[in-house]
Amino acid sequence: MAMKMIEGKNISHSYEFEGSVNLSLEGVSITVQKGELVAILGHNGSGKSTLAKHFNALLPLQQGTLTVAGLDANESANFWEIRRKCGMVFQNPDNQFVSSVVEEDIAFGLENYDTPQEQIPERIDRALQVVGMSGYEKKSPHMLSGGQKQRIALAGVFAVNPEIIIFDEATTMLDPEGRRELMETIRRLHRDHRKTIIMITHYLEEAVIADRVCLLNEGRVMAQGTAREILTDRDLLAEAGLLPPLPVQIYYDLKEEGIILERCPLTGEELVEELAGICQ
């Protein structure tokens, strides 16, 4: 039986602002198994980032239960260990840098978690190799491209060897090339290093690589299923205020014109295969 890395039940959370209470999460239940890549989708304000901050113990539980890597997230004594086991890559990598030199920045996190000094250089080298940034040890993070910065931020997270890595809208500020580089790195972490990965995103094209998708709307879980089940359901996505990936939209557009493909494609490659099939 697969190990549950995250198990949340009936999580609700409200923010108080200028005397008014705004409900961000309402009765959310979610389970993430060890080694899964789970995408949490939703429009802006759907509660995605609030949920992610619970997983990393950045927000205290107000209601419900949550365990992360076997640790009770309602116990403040577990917060530090939860943050070590559940690393987080944020939207703006500049907010994660504490040093003007890449290797010093990664070393800072390792030292915070009491890594023996003799292990730090090797851990830095391996983390940079994993994210495809070997040779950048002496560079300044602030002189790098957006995609490179995000991979350096990820190296800092990976170096402390978390069991879970959360990407909280990590591609939002990147150009297309930076997004492509980061998504390829996420694929490698999942495929080659079997990390449990949670992607918080509103880019549905990114979610096609997920083992499972959780769709949030107005703070509630609207649907959960495989990427193909969720991302090809145009009516469900419309109800959540989202547009389907382009290949899915093309499938439905062709269908309305009387051109029926054998299956609804999720990716550009699948779309080409389906179009080639009807041209033969």
C-alpha positions as CSV (number, residue, x, y, z in Angstrom):
1,M,0.0,0.0,0.0
2,A,1.3,3.4,-0.9
3,M,2.3,5.7,1.9
4,K,0.2,8.9,2.4
5,M,2.6,11.9,2.4
6,I,-0.2,14.4,2.9
7,E,-3.6,13.8,4.3
8,G,-5.9,16.7,4.9
9,K,-9.5,16.4,6.0
10,N,-12.2,19.2,6.2
11,I,-9.6,22.0,6.1
12,S,-11.2,25.5,6.3
13,H,-9.4,28.8,6.6
14,S,-10.5,32.4,6.8
15,Y,-8.7,35.7,6.5
16,E,-9.7,38.7,8.5
17,F,-9.3,42.1,6.7
18,E,-10.5,45.5,7.9
19,G,-13.1,43.9,10.1
20,S,-14.5,41.5,7.5
21,V,-13.9,37.7,7.4
22,N,-13.2,36.2,4.0
23,L,-13.4,32.4,3.6
24,S,-10.5,31.1,1.6
25,L,-10.9,27.3,2.1
26,E,-14.1,25.4,3.0
27,G,-14.0,21.8,4.0
28,V,-11.1,20.8,1.8
29,S,-10.0,17.1,1.9
30,I,-7.1,15.9,-0.1
31,T,-4.6,13.0,0.0
32,V,-1.2,12.9,-1.8
33,Q,0.6,9.5,-2.0
34,K,4.3,9.1,-1.8
35,G,5.9,9.6,-5.3
36,E,2.8,11.3,-6.8
37,L,2.9,14.4,-8.9
38,V,-0.3,16.2,-8.1
39,A,-1.5,19.5,-9.7
40,I,-3.8,21.7,-7.8
41,L,-5.7,23.9,-10.2
42,G,-8.0,26.9,-9.9
43,H,-8.5,30.5,-10.9
44,N,-7.0,33.3,-8.9
45,G,-8.6,33.5,-5.5
46,S,-9.7,29.8,-5.5
47,G,-7.6,29.0,-2.4
48,K,-4.7,27.2,-4.1
49,S,-1.9,29.0,-2.4
50,T,-3.6,29.1,1.0
51,L,-3.8,25.3,0.8
52,A,-0.2,25.0,-0.2
53,K,0.9,27.2,2.8
54,H,-0.9,24.7,5.1
55,F,1.1,21.8,3.7
56,N,4.3,23.7,4.5
57,A,3.1,24.8,8.0
58,L,3.3,28.5,6.9
59,L,-0.3,28.9,7.9
60,P,-1.7,27.3,11.1
61,L,-4.8,25.1,10.9
62,Q,-8.0,26.8,11.9
63,Q,-10.3,23.9,11.3
64,G,-9.8,20.3,10.1
65,T,-6.9,17.9,10.4
66,L,-3.6,17.6,8.4
67,T,-0.6,15.3,8.5
68,V,2.5,16.0,6.4
69,A,5.0,13.2,6.1
70,G,3.5,11.6,9.1
71,L,3.7,14.8,11.2
72,D,0.6,16.4,12.8
73,A,0.4,19.9,11.3
74,N,-1.7,21.1,14.2
75,E,1.3,20.7,16.6
76,S,3.5,23.8,16.6
77,A,6.4,21.6,17.7
78,N,6.3,19.9,14.3
79,F,6.4,23.1,12.2
80,W,10.2,23.2,11.7
81,E,10.4,19.5,10.7
82,I,7.4,19.8,8.4
83,R,9.2,22.7,6.6
84,R,12.3,20.5,6.2
85,K,10.3,17.6,4.8
86,C,8.1,19.8,2.6
87,G,10.2,22.3,0.6
88,M,8.5,25.1,-1.2
89,V,9.4,27.1,-4.4
90,F,7.5,30.3,-4.6
91,Q,6.3,32.5,-7.4
92,N,9.1,35.1,-7.1
93,P,12.6,33.5,-6.7
94,D,14.2,36.8,-5.6
95,N,12.2,36.6,-2.4
96,Q,14.0,33.3,-1.5
97,F,17.6,34.5,-2.0
98,V,19.6,35.5,1.1
99,S,23.0,35.8,-0.4
100,S,24.6,37.4,-3.5
101,V,26.5,34.2,-4.4
102,V,24.7,31.0,-5.5
103,E,26.7,28.5,-3.4
104,E,26.4,30.7,-0.3
105,D,22.7,30.9,-0.7
106,I,22.3,27.1,-0.9
107,A,24.7,26.7,2.0
108,F,22.6,29.0,4.2
109,G,19.6,26.6,4.0
110,L,21.8,23.6,4.7
111,E,23.4,25.3,7.7
112,N,19.9,26.2,9.1
113,Y,19.1,22.5,9.1
114,D,22.4,21.6,10.9
115,T,24.0,19.8,8.0
116,P,27.6,18.8,8.9
117,Q,30.0,21.3,7.3
118,E,32.0,18.6,5.5
119,Q,28.8,17.5,3.6
120,I,27.8,21.0,2.4
121,P,30.0,21.3,-0.7
122,E,28.9,17.9,-2.0
123,R,25.2,18.7,-1.3
124,I,25.5,22.0,-3.2
125,D,27.2,20.3,-6.2
126,R,24.6,17.6,-6.4
127,A,21.7,20.0,-6.1
128,L,23.0,22.2,-8.9
129,Q,23.6,19.2,-11.1
130,V,20.0,18.0,-10.5
131,V,18.5,21.3,-11.6
132,G,21.0,21.7,-14.6
133,M,22.9,24.6,-13.1
134,S,26.4,23.1,-12.5
135,G,29.1,25.7,-12.9
136,Y,27.0,28.6,-11.4
137,E,28.3,28.2,-7.9
138,K,30.1,31.6,-7.9
139,K,27.4,33.5,-9.8
140,S,25.1,36.1,-8.3
141,P,21.5,34.9,-8.4
142,H,20.3,38.4,-9.2
143,M,22.3,38.4,-12.5
144,L,20.6,35.3,-13.9
145,S,17.5,34.9,-16.1
146,G,14.1,34.3,-14.5
147,G,14.2,30.6,-15.3
148,Q,17.8,30.2,-14.0
149,K,16.8,32.0,-10.8
150,Q,13.9,29.7,-10.2
151,R,16.1,26.6,-10.7
152,I,18.7,28.0,-8.2
153,A,15.8,28.5,-5.8
154,L,14.8,24.9,-6.4
155,A,18.4,23.8,-5.8
156,G,18.3,25.4,-2.4
157,V,15.2,23.5,-1.6
158,F,16.4,20.2,-3.1
159,A,19.8,20.4,-1.2
160,V,18.1,19.8,2.2
161,N,16.6,16.6,0.7
162,P,12.8,17.2,1.3
163,E,10.4,14.4,0.9
164,I,7.9,16.7,-0.8
165,I,8.4,19.7,-3.0
166,I,5.7,22.3,-3.6
167,F,5.8,24.7,-6.6
168,D,3.5,27.6,-5.7
169,E,2.7,29.3,-9.1
170,A,6.5,28.9,-9.7
171,T,6.3,29.6,-13.5
172,T,4.0,32.7,-13.3
173,M,6.8,35.2,-13.6
174,L,8.8,33.3,-16.2
175,D,9.1,33.7,-20.0
176,P,8.2,30.7,-22.2
177,E,11.8,29.5,-22.2
178,G,12.1,29.8,-18.4
179,R,8.8,27.9,-18.0
180,R,10.0,25.1,-20.3
181,E,13.2,24.8,-18.4
182,L,11.5,24.6,-15.0
183,M,8.8,22.2,-16.2
184,E,11.5,19.9,-17.6
185,T,13.3,20.0,-14.2
186,I,10.1,19.1,-12.4
187,R,9.6,16.1,-14.7
188,R,13.2,14.9,-13.9
189,L,12.6,15.3,-10.2
190,H,9.5,13.2,-10.4
191,R,10.8,10.6,-12.9
192,D,14.4,10.2,-11.8
193,H,14.3,11.1,-8.1
194,R,10.8,10.0,-7.2
195,K,10.1,13.1,-5.3
196,T,6.5,13.7,-4.2
197,I,5.6,16.9,-6.1
198,I,2.7,19.3,-5.7
199,M,2.2,21.9,-8.4
200,I,0.0,24.9,-7.7
201,T,-0.9,26.5,-11.0
202,H,-3.6,28.1,-13.1
203,Y,-1.8,27.1,-16.3
204,L,-3.7,24.0,-17.3
205,E,-1.0,23.1,-19.9
206,E,1.4,22.4,-17.0
207,A,-1.0,20.0,-15.3
208,V,-0.9,17.5,-18.2
209,I,2.2,15.9,-16.6
210,A,0.4,15.3,-13.3
211,D,-0.6,11.8,-12.0
212,R,-3.6,13.4,-10.5
213,V,-5.4,16.8,-10.6
214,C,-7.3,18.5,-7.8
215,L,-9.6,21.3,-9.1
216,L,-10.4,24.1,-6.6
217,N,-13.2,26.6,-7.0
218,E,-14.3,29.2,-4.4
219,G,-12.3,27.4,-1.7
220,R,-13.8,24.0,-2.2
221,V,-12.6,20.8,-4.0
222,M,-14.7,20.8,-7.2
223,A,-13.3,17.6,-8.7
224,Q,-10.3,15.2,-8.4
225,G,-9.1,12.7,-11.0
226,T,-6.4,12.0,-13.6
227,A,-5.1,14.8,-15.8
228,R,-7.1,13.3,-18.7
229,E,-10.3,13.1,-16.8
230,I,-10.2,16.7,-15.5
231,L,-8.5,18.6,-18.3
232,T,-10.6,17.2,-21.1
233,D,-13.9,18.0,-19.4
234,R,-14.6,21.4,-21.0
235,D,-17.9,22.0,-19.1
236,L,-16.3,21.3,-15.7
237,L,-13.4,23.6,-16.4
238,A,-15.8,26.3,-17.6
239,E,-17.7,26.0,-14.3
240,A,-14.4,26.6,-12.5
241,G,-13.7,29.6,-14.6
242,L,-10.9,28.0,-16.6
243,L,-10.1,27.4,-20.2
244,P,-9.0,23.9,-21.3
245,P,-5.5,23.3,-22.8
246,L,-5.3,24.4,-26.4
247,P,-5.3,20.8,-27.9
248,V,-8.5,20.1,-25.9
249,Q,-10.2,23.3,-27.2
250,I,-9.2,22.4,-30.8
251,Y,-10.7,18.9,-30.3
252,Y,-14.1,20.5,-29.3
253,D,-13.9,23.1,-32.1
254,L,-13.3,20.3,-34.7
255,K,-16.2,18.3,-33.1
256,E,-18.6,21.2,-33.6
257,E,-17.5,21.3,-37.3
258,G,-18.3,17.6,-37.6
259,I,-14.7,16.4,-37.5
260,I,-14.5,13.7,-34.8
261,L,-11.1,12.7,-33.5
262,E,-10.6,9.2,-32.1
263,R,-9.7,10.6,-28.7
264,C,-9.4,14.0,-27.0
265,P,-5.7,15.0,-27.1
266,L,-4.1,16.5,-24.0
267,T,-0.8,17.7,-25.6
268,G,0.4,19.1,-28.9
269,E,2.0,15.8,-29.7
270,E,-1.2,13.9,-29.2
271,L,-3.1,16.4,-31.3
272,V,-0.6,15.9,-34.2
273,E,-1.1,12.1,-33.9
274,E,-4.9,12.5,-34.0
275,L,-4.9,14.8,-37.0
276,A,-2.4,12.6,-38.8
277,G,-4.9,9.7,-38.2
278,I,-7.8,11.4,-40.0
279,C,-5.6,12.5,-42.9
280,Q,-4.5,8.9,-43.8
